[in-house]
């Protein structure tokens, strides 16, 4: 099916613009997820440490491990799932940009904006999202390990002096 190059360029321009907007939305969701999960981990731990009826050492250890393991699992599953979609989105965006260049030059052979060829690599890798996730995960795990291994130390800070 043939398509006029100017029409193809117009359609591809709109699709690339949508790809960029969607990438921003998914990146913002990943940033919000990692920061919210990290803050929730610290807030929940602070809540259990600051309760008026002090938890015991084993109770604090159990609650901390359970809550942080659940938060880590949710964050990891969501991140991995959305990261795959973000990579596919970036591949499609690159393919559409290449098609747009060919359409503008009048060298477009076929018009398939919704299928990128196998082996297409994303021009934008979003490596900063991996760093954000990794650092958030490391901080949360360090906090979890510290409280789980040394709960008595944290509870002793709460004792009136």
N, C-alpha and C positions, 0 to 999 in steps of 0.2 A: 504494500500500500504506500503510495507516494504522498508526501505532504509538502506543502509550500515551505521553503526554508524560513521565511519571515514568520509564518505561523508557528513553525517548530521552535524558532528562537524565542517567541513570546511565551509559548507553553513551558519551555525549558527554563526560562528566566523565572517564571512563577514557581515552578517546582523547586528550583535551587533556593529561592527565597523561603519557601515553606520548609525545606530541609534545614536551613540555617535556624529558623525559628524553632523547629521541633528539637534540634540539637540543644539549643539554649534551654528549652523547657526541661529536657531530660537531664542535662547537666545540673540545673538548679535543683531538681528533685533528688539527684544523688548527693549533692552538697547538703541539702536540708536533711536527708536521711542520716548521713554519717554524723553530722554535727548534733542533730537531735538525739540520736542513739547514744552518743558519747555523753551528752549532758544528762540524759535520762539515767544512764548508768551511775554517774556521780550523784545525782539527786536522790535516787533510790537508796544508794548506800548511805548518804548523809541522813536521810529520813530514818533508816533503821538504826543508825548510830545515835541519833538524837532523840529517839523515843523516850518518853518519860519513864516507862518501865524498861529498864535496860535488858537487852537480849543477852543470853549467855554466849560463851565463846563458840560452842558448836552450832548454836542456832544462827549466829551471825555468819559463820563460815558457810553453812548450808544455804542460807538465804542469798548471800552474795554470789556463791557459785551458780545457784539455780537461775537467778535473775540475769546475771551477766552472760551465762551460757545461752539463755533464750534470746537476749538482745543481740548477742554476737551472731547467732544463727539467723535471726531475722535480717540483720544488716547484711550478712554475707550472701544469703539467698537472693535478696532483692538486688544487691549490687551486681552479682554475677549475671542475673537475668537481664537487668537493664543495660549492663555493659555490653552484652551480646547484641542487643537491639541498637545501641549507639554505634557500635562498629559497623553493623549492616547499614545503618543510616548514613554513616560517613562514606561507605563504599558507593552507595547509590548517589550520594551528592557528588562525589568525584566523577562518577560515570556521566551524570547529567551535565556537569560542567564541561567535560570533554565533548559531549554531544553538542552542547551550546557553542563551543569554539568551532566545531566542524560545521554547524549550521550557519554561523556568521560568515565563515569562509566559503560556504557553498559546497563543501566536500562531504556532506552527510550522505551515507549509503543507506542506512535504515533508521527508523524512528522507533526505538524501544526504550522509553525512559524508565520503565518499571522493572527491567531485568538487566542487571549488570553481568558482564561476562565472568565466567569462572577465573579465578586468579587475580581479580581486581583487588587492589590494595587501597586502603583508606589514606587519603592525603593528610588528614588530621588524625592523630592517634589518641588524643585525650589522655596522655600519660599522667597528667596532673591529677586526674580523677583516681588513678591507681595509687598515687602517692597519698592523696587525701584519705582514701579508704585504708591503706596500709598503716598510716600513722595513727588514725583514729582507732583502728583495731589494736595496734601496739599499746597505745595509752590505756585503752580499756582493759586489755589483758594484764598489763603491769599493775593497774589498780586492783584488779581481781585477785591476782597472785599475792599482792602485798596484804590485802585484807584477809584472804583465805589462809595464808601461812602464819600471819602474825595478828590474829584478831584481838588477842589480849592487849597488845600495845595500843590499838585504836580505842579499845574500851577503857584502858587506864587513863587516857587523855580526858575522858568524860567524867571521871571520878572527882568529886569536890575535894579541894585541897585545904 
